[in-house]
Amino acid sequence: MIGAVVLAAGASTRYGRPKQWELLPAVLERLDLCGLGEIVVVEGAHSLADSPVRVVHCADWARGPGASLRCGLAALGNSVTHAVVVLADGPELDPRAVARVLEHRGGAEVLAASYDGTRNHPVVLARSVWATIPDQGTRALDPLLVDCRDLDPPGDVDVPRG
């Protein structure tokens, strides 16, 4: 089974308010189109109690994205073999990018979408690497890049739009 971890634990200091409350619904809506077996959202600095999917709290969220990712991975069921990792502040996530990266999961334990040569999300992690996630998160891992240049990247919203 394929699961997903949505990282939503940050403090949103540049945004000025909890951006997860505004951007997470769009990310979850797009993940819902992917037919994944299980989705977990990781909260930290801000509560996400009203989420339509399971939310896990990461007390160590300030240590870095890897701490939040480890919390999310630990919450996935034993039948999950691979985890799709996305950010709560990437509201333009393209379900086709998720499908494309997943198509290559037999070729590597760590995969990431690439848009015009730039590494981005979604990231896919085989269960075999979950225990090795450093505090820096997936940025510290060397993924197989999957070409998604014909698709729009998910975005990374750090300041309010308009």
URSUL-V88343 format. One record per residue. SS is DSSP state (alpha for helix, beta for strand, coil for the rest). Layout:
ss->SS
ss->SS
This chain:
ss->coil
ss->beta
ss->beta
ss->beta
ss->beta
ss->beta
ss->beta
ss->beta
ss->coil
ss->coil
ss->coil
ss->coil
ss->coil
ss->coil
ss->coil
ss->coil
ss->coil
ss->coil
ss->alpha
ss->alpha
ss->alpha
ss->alpha
ss->alpha
ss->alpha
ss->alpha
ss->alpha
ss->alpha
ss->alpha
ss->alpha
ss->alpha
ss->alpha
ss->alpha
ss->coil
ss->coil
ss->coil
ss->coil
ss->coil
ss->beta
ss->beta
ss->beta
ss->beta
ss->beta
ss->beta
ss->coil
ss->coil
ss->coil
ss->coil
ss->coil
ss->coil
ss->coil
ss->coil
ss->coil
ss->coil
ss->beta
ss->beta
ss->beta
ss->beta
ss->coil
ss->coil
ss->coil
ss->alpha
ss->alpha
ss->alpha
ss->coil
ss->alpha
ss->alpha
ss->alpha
ss->alpha
ss->alpha
ss->alpha
ss->alpha
ss->alpha
ss->alpha
ss->alpha
ss->alpha
ss->coil
ss->coil
ss->coil
ss->coil
ss->coil
ss->coil
ss->beta
ss->beta
ss->beta
ss->beta
ss->beta
ss->beta
ss->coil
ss->coil
ss->coil
ss->coil
ss->coil
ss->coil
ss->coil
ss->alpha
ss->alpha
ss->alpha
ss->alpha
ss->alpha
ss->alpha
ss->alpha
ss->alpha
ss->alpha
ss->coil
ss->alpha
ss->alpha
ss->alpha
ss->coil
ss->coil
ss->beta
ss->beta
ss->beta
ss->beta
ss->beta
ss->beta
ss->coil
ss->coil
ss->beta
ss->beta
ss->beta
ss->beta
ss->beta
ss->beta
ss->beta
ss->beta
ss->beta
ss->alpha
ss->alpha
ss->alpha
ss->alpha
ss->alpha
ss->alpha
ss->coil
ss->coil
ss->coil
ss->coil
ss->alpha
ss->alpha
ss->alpha
ss->alpha
ss->coil
ss->coil
ss->coil
ss->beta
ss->beta
ss->beta
ss->beta
ss->coil
ss->coil
ss->coil
ss->coil
ss->coil
ss->coil
ss->coil
ss->coil
ss->coil
ss->coil
ss->coil
ss->coil
ss->coil
ss->coil
ss->coil
